[in-house]
Amino acid sequence: MRICLIQAWGFKGFDGSNLRVYFLLKELLSRGHEVVVIHSSLEDALYTHRQFKCKTYSAGVGISRWDSYKNKIVKYIKFAIKAFLISRRIKCDAIFGISLINAFPTVFHPSAKKIIMYVDFMSHFYRYAHPQGVINLFLFKLSNFLEHFTIHRADKIIVITEELKKLLPRSCWYKIKIIPDGVDTLHFKPLKDTKTKIRQKLGIGKEEIVIGYQGAIEPHDGLQFLVSVAPRLIETLPNIRFLIAGQGSFLKEIKQMARRNNSSHRFIFTGWLPHSEIPIIMSATDFNLIPIPNHPATRGIITFRLMESIASGVSVIANNLPGIREIADESMVFFTDVENPEKFFNDIIKAIKTSKTQREKMIARAREKAKTLDWRLIAKRDADSIEEVSK
């Protein structure tokens, strides 16, 4: 079968949906399918061609996740137009794209079956970060309209949770399949041998309690809620540290908040780390935090941070959201309400004071759950969906 994958971001680094497409591409090729990939940059197209020996195209648009919203929107539009023009020339039986930037050009193919996946809705994330102003309202409505446009034109839709499905029109539910996000359990696994070494490197003492966070730092990621309760946590537990590995447009504000409330001396900011180093930095933590707020943009999200944490054998404190609940329960995760400072503070203290035996039971149960959602198994389900609809 001839399959076209539209994926703006390449596979030299893993920082989002490209991780899922990477394993999907490997699975499709292993099944003997002829796969063509359209990337945004020439560098990414050449890398994929060398690594997978498949045909690739470049749209000639360099897109960085660190671009400003305005620059991203301009580049997204350019990529969508160029990917549309390239894909129309490709003869294929099925065409696949994730979220608006890749899904939009996908649904215009003249003959192929159109399979799209929505792991998030960019419009709602934008609305959370920019709730005020006529222009921002217009951009939200425009991007939301385009998202729904792609959904209606698709032959098959994959979403990661039942909760995310609720954001889609009911008239389209018949063509929806739910396949959750996964994790590379060979890469993310308990690394007890690295804990002492990485703590020493970061200047963290043996007896210090470390709450960690890894990933993007945007308003919808919720790190501001941790900074808000940090002074009380430090007062209650003077040996607590906060290890933040990530980058984003909101990082500057996060650091300023910590300085304003005199908690910055207990924070360590490593900046953005390569995918290969995340398991090592996780080994330095006692608890990983998933503080995403309760909002249409985030209710249906699982987050890679959750999956990678439970696979790595790290205790997790997560906001009590429906999407996360579809993966984990109280036997695996400490739930809280990050937008309620009093409850958030008390739940962190409660998690820290939980016995080591109980925490180990929770970690073991969560690790077993992660094994059932290894990316290789998820890729098989994604590939099955593409094969099914093309028949």
C-alpha positions in Angstrom: 0.0 0.0 0.0 1.2 3.5 -0.8 1.0 5.9 2.2 1.9 9.6 2.6 2.7 11.0 6.0 2.6 14.8 6.5 4.7 15.7 9.5 6.2 19.1 9.8 8.7 18.2 12.4 11.4 15.7 11.7 12.9 12.9 13.8 16.4 14.2 14.8 14.9 15.2 18.1 11.7 14.1 19.9 9.6 16.9 21.4 6.0 16.2 20.6 3.8 14.3 18.1 6.9 13.5 16.0 7.6 10.7 18.5 4.3 9.0 17.6 4.9 9.4 13.9 8.4 8.0 14.2 7.2 4.7 15.6 4.3 4.7 13.1 6.7 5.1 10.2 8.8 2.3 11.4 5.8 0.0 11.8 4.4 0.8 8.3 7.8 0.2 6.7 8.1 -3.1 8.5 4.8 -4.2 7.1 6.1 -3.6 3.6 4.2 -0.4 2.8 5.6 2.2 0.4 5.8 5.4 2.5 6.4 9.0 1.5 7.1 11.7 4.2 6.6 15.4 3.8 8.6 17.5 6.3 8.9 21.3 6.7 12.7 21.6 6.3 15.2 20.1 3.9 17.4 19.0 6.8 14.6 16.9 8.3 13.6 15.5 4.9 17.2 14.4 4.3 17.6 12.9 7.8 14.4 10.8 7.4 15.5 9.7 3.9 18.9 8.5 5.3 17.4 6.8 8.4 14.4 5.1 6.8 15.4 4.8 3.2 12.0 6.1 2.2 11.1 8.9 -0.2 10.8 12.3 1.4 9.9 15.9 0.4 10.7 19.3 1.9 8.3 22.2 2.0 11.2 24.5 2.5 9.8 26.1 5.7 11.9 25.9 8.8 9.6 25.7 11.9 10.9 25.9 15.4 8.8 25.3 18.5 10.5 28.3 20.1 9.2 30.7 17.4 6.7 33.3 18.7 3.0 32.6 18.2 2.9 35.2 15.4 5.9 33.6 13.6 4.5 30.1 14.1 1.2 31.1 12.5 2.9 32.5 9.5 5.1 29.5 9.1 2.2 27.0 9.7 0.3 28.6 6.9 3.2 28.5 4.5 3.9 24.9 5.4 0.2 23.9 5.0 0.1 25.5 1.5 3.3 23.9 0.3 2.5 20.5 1.8 -0.9 20.6 0.1 0.7 21.3 -3.3 3.3 18.6 -2.8 0.9 16.0 -1.6 -1.5 16.5 -4.5 1.3 15.2 -6.8 1.8 12.1 -4.7 -0.1 9.0 -5.8 -1.1 7.2 -2.6 -3.9 5.0 -1.1 -3.9 6.7 2.3 -2.6 10.0 3.7 -2.1 10.8 7.4 -1.5 13.9 9.5 -1.5 14.9 13.2 -3.3 18.0 14.5 -4.1 21.1 12.4 -0.7 21.9 10.9 -0.4 18.4 9.3 -4.1 17.5 9.1 -5.2 20.5 7.1 -3.2 19.7 3.9 -4.0 16.0 4.4 -7.7 16.3 3.8 -7.4 17.9 0.4 -5.8 14.9 -1.3 -7.9 14.1 -4.4 -8.0 10.4 -4.1 -6.4 8.9 -1.0 -8.2 7.9 2.2 -7.7 10.7 4.7 -6.7 9.7 8.3 -6.1 12.4 10.8 -5.2 12.4 14.5 -6.0 15.1 17.0 -3.8 14.8 20.1 -4.6 18.4 20.9 -6.5 21.4 19.6 -4.1 24.3 18.9 -7.0 26.8 19.0 -7.9 26.1 22.6 -4.2 26.3 23.7 -4.0 29.7 22.0 -7.2 30.8 23.7 -5.9 29.9 27.1 -2.6 31.8 26.6 -4.4 34.8 24.9 -7.9 35.1 26.3 -8.3 38.9 25.8 -8.7 41.0 22.7 -10.7 41.1 19.5 -7.7 39.9 17.3 -7.0 36.9 19.7 -10.7 36.0 19.6 -10.7 36.1 15.8 -7.5 33.9 15.6 -9.1 31.4 18.1 -12.3 31.2 16.0 -10.4 30.9 12.7 -8.1 28.1 13.9 -11.1 26.3 15.6 -13.0 26.5 12.3 -10.1 25.1 10.4 -9.8 22.2 12.9 -13.4 21.3 12.5 -13.1 21.7 8.7 -10.4 19.0 8.7 -12.4 16.8 11.0 -15.4 16.8 8.7 -13.4 16.1 5.6 -11.4 13.2 7.1 -12.3 9.5 6.5 -10.9 8.4 9.8 -10.1 10.3 13.0 -7.9 9.1 15.8 -8.0 10.8 19.2 -6.1 9.9 22.4 -8.9 10.0 25.0 -12.7 9.9 25.3 -12.6 13.4 26.8 -10.8 14.8 23.8 -13.5 13.2 21.6 -16.1 15.5 23.3 -14.5 18.5 21.6 -15.3 17.0 18.2 -18.8 17.4 16.5 -21.1 14.5 17.4 -21.9 14.1 13.7 -18.3 12.8 13.3 -18.1 10.5 16.3 -18.9 7.4 14.0 -15.5 7.7 12.4 -13.5 8.3 15.5 -11.1 5.7 17.0 -9.5 6.2 20.4 -5.9 5.2 20.7 -4.0 6.8 23.6 -0.5 8.3 23.6 2.3 5.9 24.6 5.9 5.8 25.8 9.1 4.2 24.8 9.6 1.8 27.8 13.0 0.8 26.6 14.2 4.4 26.8 12.2 5.4 29.9 12.8 3.0 32.7 14.0 3.2 36.3 17.7 4.4 36.4 18.7 4.0 40.1 22.4 4.0 39.3 22.4 7.6 37.9 20.5 9.2 40.8 23.5 10.0 43.0 25.7 11.2 40.1 23.2 13.5 38.6 22.2 15.0 42.0 25.9 15.7 42.7 26.2 17.4 39.3 23.2 19.6 40.0 24.2 20.4 43.6 21.3 18.5 45.2 21.9 16.9 48.6 21.2 13.2 49.4 18.4 14.1 51.8 16.8 16.8 49.8 13.3 16.2 48.4 13.1 16.9 44.7 9.9 17.8 42.8 10.6 17.7 39.0 9.1 19.0 35.8 10.2 18.3 32.3 8.9 19.8 29.0 7.6 23.0 27.5 6.9 26.0 29.7 3.8 27.8 28.4 0.8 29.2 30.4 -1.2 26.1 29.7 1.5 23.8 31.1 0.7 25.1 34.6 4.1 25.6 36.1 3.0 28.9 37.6 0.8 27.0 40.1 3.9 25.3 41.6 5.7 28.6 41.9 2.7 30.1 43.7 2.8 27.5 46.5 6.6 27.2 46.6 7.2 29.6 49.5 4.8 27.6 51.8 6.4 24.3 50.7 9.9 25.7 51.5 8.7 27.0 54.9 7.3 23.6 55.7 10.0 21.5 54.2 13.3 23.5 54.0 15.0 20.6 52.3 12.7 20.7 49.2 14.1 21.5 45.7 12.3 22.1 42.4 14.1 20.7 39.3 12.8 22.3 36.1 14.0 20.9 32.8 12.4 22.8 30.0 12.0 25.9 27.9 9.2 28.1 26.5 7.8 31.5 26.1 6.6 31.5 29.8 9.9 30.6 31.3 10.9 34.2 31.9 7.7 34.9 33.8 8.1 31.7 35.8 11.6 32.8 36.9 10.3 36.3 37.8 7.5 34.9 39.9 10.0 32.8 41.8 12.2 35.9 42.4 9.2 37.9 43.5 8.1 35.4 46.1 11.6 34.7 47.3 11.6 31.0 46.3 14.1 31.1 43.4 17.0 29.9 45.5 15.3 26.5 45.7 14.7 26.2 41.9 17.1 24.7 39.4 16.4 25.5 35.8 18.4 23.3 33.4 16.9 24.7 30.1 15.8 22.4 27.3 17.4 19.0 27.4 17.7 16.4 24.5 15.2 13.5 24.6 18.1 11.2 25.4 18.8 13.0 28.7 15.3 13.1 30.1 15.4 9.7 31.8 18.7 10.7 33.5 17.2 14.0 34.8 14.1 12.1 35.9 16.2 9.8 38.1 17.2 12.8 40.2 13.6 13.5 41.2 11.4 12.0 43.9 8.1 13.3 42.4 7.3 14.5 38.9 4.6 17.1 38.6 1.8 17.3 35.9 0.3 20.7 36.7 -1.7 21.4 33.6 -4.9 23.4 34.4 -8.5 22.5 33.9 -9.4 23.9 30.5 -10.9 22.7 27.3 -7.3 22.7 25.9 -6.1 20.3 28.5 -8.9 18.2 29.9 -8.5 15.5 27.3 -4.7 15.5 27.3 -2.6 12.6 28.7 0.8 14.4 28.3 4.1 12.7 27.5 5.3 13.8 31.0 2.8 11.5 32.6 3.6 8.5 30.5 7.4 9.0 30.7 7.3 9.5 34.5 5.3 6.4 35.2 7.6 4.4 32.8 10.6 5.8 34.6 9.5 4.7 38.1 9.0 8.2 39.4 6.1 9.1 41.7 3.6 11.4 40.0 1.6 14.3 41.3 -1.0 15.3 38.7 -3.9 17.6 38.3 -7.2 15.7 38.5 -8.2 15.8 34.9 -10.4 13.4 32.8 -7.7 12.6 30.2 -5.2 11.6 32.8 -7.9 9.6 34.6 -8.3 7.5 31.5 -4.8 6.3 32.0 -4.2 6.3 35.7 -6.1 6.2 39.0 -5.2 6.7 42.7 -3.4 3.4 42.9 -0.8 4.9 40.5 -0.8 8.7 40.9 -1.3 11.3 43.6 -4.1 13.5 42.3 -4.6 17.2 43.2 -6.2 20.4 42.1 -3.4 22.8 41.1 -5.7 25.8 40.8 -6.7 25.5 44.4 -3.5 26.6 46.3 -4.6 25.2 49.7 -5.4 21.8 48.3 -2.4 21.8 46.0 -0.1 22.5 48.9 -1.7 19.9 51.2 -1.7 17.2 48.5 2.0 17.7 47.8 2.8 17.4 51.6 0.6 14.3 51.8 2.4 12.7 48.8 5.8 13.4 50.3 4.7 11.9 53.7 3.3 8.8 52.1 5.3 5.7 53.2 8.1 4.4 50.9 6.3 1.0 50.8 3.1 2.6 49.5 4.9 4.7 47.0 6.8 1.7 45.6 3.5 -0.1 45.2 2.1 2.8 43.2 5.2 3.1 41.1 5.1 -0.6 40.3 1.5 -0.5 39.3 2.0 2.5 37.1 5.0 1.0 35.4 3.0 -2.1 34.5 0.4 0.2 32.9 3.1 2.0 30.9 4.2 -1.3 29.5 0.8 -1.8 27.9 1.1 1.5 26.2 4.6 1.1 24.7 5.0 3.2 21.5 5.6 0.0 19.5 2.2 -1.4 20.5 0.5 2.0 19.9 2.2 2.1 16.4 0.6 -1.2 15.6 -2.8 0.1 16.5 -2.2 3.3 14.4 -1.0 1.3 11.4 -4.0 -1.1 11.7 -6.3 2.0 11.5 -4.6 3.2 8.4 -4.9 -0.2 6.8 -8.5 -0.7 7.8 -9.7 2.6 6.3 -7.9 2.1 3.1 -9.6 -1.2 2.5 
